[in-house]
Amino acid sequence: MNQKPFIALDFPTWKDTSSFLELFDESLNVKVGMELYLQNGPVIIENILNKNHRIFLDLKLHDIPNTVYGAMKGLAQYDLELLNVHAAGGKAMMEKALEGLDAGRPANHNCTKLIAVTQLTSTSEKQMRDEQLIARSINDSVLHYASLAKQSGLDGVVCSPHEAMLIKEHCGEDFLRVTPGIRLSDDEKGDQQRITTPEKAREMGASLIVVGRSITKAENPQLAYEQVVKEWGA
C-alpha cells in the first residue's frame, strides 16, 4: 500500500472537491467521509477514482451484522484502498463486514483493506467514562477494540497516534494503525483531543496518517501537503 498521507476531503460538493484536487499534479491518497459521500452519493467515488486518486472510504459502518454485510458487498464494487467499520459493533459484525467485502469484490480489483474505528480522536478519556460508561483507561479500550478487530480478521484499526505503539506491540507490525488527528505544529487543535504532528506520529508507531484541515484550509494546500509528506517521511 502507498504510504503517503491521506488527505481528508472534508468538502460538501464535488465542485469544491474537484477544485481542490486540481491544485495537485499527482495521484493522491484521499479520505472520503460521510459529509462528502452522503451529500453526493456513490458518484463521488467514481469521479475521484477516474482522476486516478486512491480512496479511504470513511463511513464507519455500525449496524447489525447482516446489514453491514450487505453494505460492504455493495461498496466492494469500487477499487478502494481502505474501508472501515466501528469495532464497537462487535466481532460478529466485523466478520460479516469482511465476508461482504470478499463476496462483492470483482476479480480484477486490488484487495481493499478493512479496518475498524476504536475510539474517535475527538473523544477524551473523561467523555469515554462519563458518556460511554467505560470504566477503563482509553488505552485499555482502544487496545481491546484493536484485539477484537484482529481476531475478526481485519487488517487494522483507526486510532490516535497516542495508542499506535501499544497496538503495534500487541497486534504486530503488519496490523495497520491508521491515525487521524494529525496537525502541523503551528496549526490550531480544532475539535480533536488526541493529536500530534506527522513526524511524532511516525515515532509513535503510526502506519498511515490522515490529515485534513492542515492541508485543505492552508493558504497554499500544495505547499502544506509537501510539508506533511516531508515530516511524515513517506
C-alpha positions as CSV (number, residue, x, y, z in Angstrom):
1,M,0.0,0.0,0.0
2,N,1.1,3.5,-0.8
3,Q,2.4,5.1,2.4
4,K,1.8,8.7,1.6
5,P,-0.6,10.7,3.9
6,F,-4.3,10.5,3.2
7,I,-5.9,14.0,2.7
8,A,-9.3,14.2,4.3
9,L,-11.6,15.8,1.7
10,D,-14.0,17.5,4.1
11,F,-15.9,19.3,1.4
12,P,-19.7,19.3,0.8
13,T,-19.7,19.2,-3.0
14,W,-17.9,17.7,-6.0
15,K,-17.2,21.2,-7.3
16,D,-15.3,22.0,-4.1
17,T,-13.6,18.7,-4.2
18,S,-12.6,18.9,-7.8
19,S,-11.3,22.4,-7.4
20,F,-9.1,21.2,-4.6
21,L,-7.8,18.1,-6.4
22,E,-6.9,20.3,-9.4
23,L,-4.3,22.0,-7.3
24,F,-2.2,18.8,-7.5
25,D,-0.4,17.3,-10.5
26,E,0.0,13.8,-8.9
27,S,-2.2,10.9,-7.7
28,L,-3.1,11.4,-4.1
29,N,-4.3,9.3,-1.2
30,V,-7.6,10.8,-0.1
31,K,-10.2,10.1,2.5
32,V,-13.9,10.5,1.7
33,G,-16.0,10.8,4.8
34,M,-19.7,10.9,5.5
35,E,-20.2,14.6,4.6
36,L,-18.9,14.3,1.1
37,Y,-20.3,10.8,0.4
38,L,-23.8,11.3,1.8
39,Q,-24.3,14.6,0.1
40,N,-23.2,13.4,-3.3
41,G,-23.7,9.7,-3.4
42,P,-21.6,6.9,-4.9
43,V,-20.8,9.1,-8.0
44,I,-18.3,10.9,-5.8
45,I,-16.2,7.7,-5.6
46,E,-16.4,7.2,-9.3
47,N,-15.3,10.8,-10.0
48,I,-12.3,10.6,-7.7
49,L,-11.2,7.2,-9.0
50,N,-11.5,8.5,-12.5
51,K,-8.9,11.1,-11.6
52,N,-6.6,8.3,-10.5
53,H,-6.6,9.0,-6.8
54,R,-6.6,6.3,-4.1
55,I,-9.5,6.3,-1.6
56,F,-10.1,5.6,2.0
57,L,-13.9,5.5,2.3
58,D,-14.5,6.5,5.9
59,L,-18.2,5.6,6.6
60,K,-17.6,3.9,10.0
61,L,-20.3,1.4,9.4
62,H,-22.0,0.2,12.6
63,D,-25.2,-1.8,12.4
64,I,-26.5,-5.4,12.7
65,P,-24.2,-7.9,11.0
66,N,-26.4,-8.7,8.0
67,T,-26.9,-5.0,7.2
68,V,-23.2,-4.3,7.3
69,Y,-22.6,-7.4,5.2
70,G,-24.9,-6.1,2.5
71,A,-23.4,-2.6,2.6
72,M,-19.9,-3.9,2.3
73,K,-20.9,-6.2,-0.5
74,G,-22.1,-3.2,-2.4
75,L,-19.2,-1.0,-1.6
76,A,-16.8,-3.7,-2.7
77,Q,-17.5,-2.9,-6.4
78,Y,-15.2,0.2,-6.0
79,D,-11.5,-0.3,-6.2
80,L,-10.8,1.3,-2.8
81,E,-7.6,1.3,-0.6
82,L,-9.4,1.3,2.8
83,L,-12.9,0.8,4.2
84,N,-13.9,0.9,7.8
85,V,-16.5,-0.1,10.4
86,H,-16.9,0.6,14.1
87,A,-15.2,-2.0,16.3
88,A,-18.0,-1.3,18.9
89,G,-20.3,-3.2,16.5
90,G,-18.7,-6.4,17.8
91,K,-16.9,-9.4,16.4
92,A,-19.8,-10.9,14.5
93,M,-20.4,-7.6,12.7
94,M,-16.8,-7.2,11.8
95,E,-16.6,-10.8,10.5
96,K,-19.7,-10.2,8.3
97,A,-18.2,-7.0,7.0
98,L,-15.2,-8.8,5.9
99,E,-17.3,-11.6,4.4
100,G,-19.4,-9.0,2.4
101,L,-16.2,-7.3,1.2
102,D,-14.9,-10.6,-0.1
103,A,-18.2,-11.6,-1.7
104,G,-18.6,-8.3,-3.6
105,R,-15.0,-7.7,-4.8
106,P,-14.5,-8.0,-8.6
107,A,-11.7,-10.3,-9.5
108,N,-9.7,-7.5,-11.2
109,H,-9.7,-5.2,-8.1
110,N,-7.0,-4.7,-5.6
111,C,-7.5,-6.2,-2.1
112,T,-9.3,-3.4,-0.2
113,K,-8.1,-3.3,3.4
114,L,-10.8,-3.4,6.1
115,I,-10.1,-1.5,9.3
116,A,-12.1,-0.7,12.5
117,V,-12.5,2.5,14.4
118,T,-11.5,2.1,18.1
119,Q,-12.2,5.5,19.9
120,L,-12.6,8.7,17.9
121,T,-9.8,11.1,18.2
122,S,-12.3,13.7,19.3
123,T,-13.1,11.5,22.4
124,S,-11.4,12.3,25.7
125,E,-11.0,9.8,28.4
126,K,-13.4,11.7,30.6
127,Q,-16.0,11.7,27.9
128,M,-15.5,8.0,27.3
129,R,-16.0,7.3,31.1
130,D,-18.9,9.7,31.6
131,E,-20.9,9.1,28.3
132,Q,-19.9,5.6,27.2
133,L,-19.7,4.3,30.8
134,I,-16.4,2.6,30.1
135,A,-14.7,2.5,33.4
136,R,-11.2,1.8,32.0
137,S,-8.4,3.9,30.5
138,I,-8.7,5.0,26.9
139,N,-5.6,2.8,26.2
140,D,-7.4,-0.2,27.6
141,S,-10.5,0.5,25.5
142,V,-8.6,1.1,22.3
143,L,-6.4,-2.0,22.7
144,H,-9.5,-4.1,23.4
145,Y,-11.1,-3.0,20.2
146,A,-7.9,-3.5,18.3
147,S,-7.5,-7.0,19.6
148,L,-11.2,-7.8,18.7
149,A,-10.6,-6.4,15.2
150,K,-7.6,-8.6,14.7
151,Q,-9.5,-11.7,16.0
152,S,-12.2,-10.9,13.4
153,G,-9.7,-11.0,10.6
154,L,-9.5,-7.2,9.9
155,D,-6.3,-5.5,8.6
156,G,-6.0,-2.9,11.2
157,V,-7.7,-0.1,13.1
158,V,-8.2,3.7,13.2
159,C,-6.7,5.0,16.4
160,S,-5.0,8.2,17.7
161,P,-1.2,8.3,17.4
162,H,-1.0,8.0,21.2
163,E,-2.2,4.4,21.1
164,A,-0.4,3.3,17.9
165,M,2.7,1.9,19.5
166,L,0.7,0.0,22.1
167,I,-1.3,-1.6,19.3
168,K,1.8,-2.3,17.3
169,E,3.3,-4.1,20.2
170,H,0.2,-6.3,20.9
171,C,-1.1,-6.9,17.4
172,G,2.1,-6.8,15.3
173,E,3.8,-4.6,12.7
174,D,1.6,-5.7,9.8
175,F,-1.6,-4.7,11.6
176,L,-2.4,-1.2,10.4
177,R,-2.6,1.8,12.7
178,V,-4.3,4.5,10.7
179,T,-4.1,7.7,12.6
180,P,-6.2,10.9,12.1
181,G,-5.8,13.9,14.4
182,I,-2.6,15.0,12.6
183,R,-1.7,18.7,12.7
184,L,1.3,20.7,11.7
185,S,3.0,22.2,14.7
186,D,1.6,25.7,14.3
187,D,-2.0,24.7,13.5
188,E,-5.0,25.0,15.8
189,K,-6.2,21.9,17.6
190,G,-9.8,22.3,16.4
191,D,-12.3,19.7,17.7
192,Q,-9.7,16.9,18.1
193,Q,-8.4,15.9,21.5
194,R,-5.7,13.3,20.9
195,I,-3.5,14.8,18.2
196,T,0.1,15.2,17.2
197,T,2.4,16.1,14.3
198,P,3.3,13.9,11.3
199,E,6.8,13.4,12.5
200,K,5.7,12.5,16.0
201,A,3.0,10.1,14.6
202,R,5.7,8.1,12.8
203,E,7.8,7.9,16.0
204,M,4.7,6.8,18.0
205,G,4.1,3.9,15.7
206,A,1.5,5.0,13.1
207,S,1.3,3.1,9.8
208,L,-0.7,5.7,7.9
209,I,-1.8,9.2,8.7
210,V,-4.9,11.2,7.8
211,V,-4.5,15.0,7.5
212,G,-7.4,17.3,6.9
213,R,-7.6,21.0,7.8
214,S,-3.8,21.4,7.9
215,I,-3.8,20.9,4.2
216,T,-7.3,21.7,3.0
217,K,-7.6,25.0,4.9
218,A,-4.0,26.1,4.2
219,E,-3.3,29.2,2.2
220,N,-1.2,27.1,-0.1
221,P,-2.5,23.5,0.1
222,Q,0.1,22.0,-2.1
223,L,2.9,23.5,0.0
224,A,1.3,22.3,3.2
225,Y,0.9,18.8,1.7
226,E,4.6,18.7,0.8
227,Q,5.5,19.8,4.3
228,V,3.3,17.0,5.7
229,V,4.9,14.4,3.4
230,K,8.4,15.6,4.4
231,E,7.6,15.4,8.1
232,W,6.0,12.1,7.8
233,G,8.9,10.7,5.8
234,A,7.0,8.9,3.1
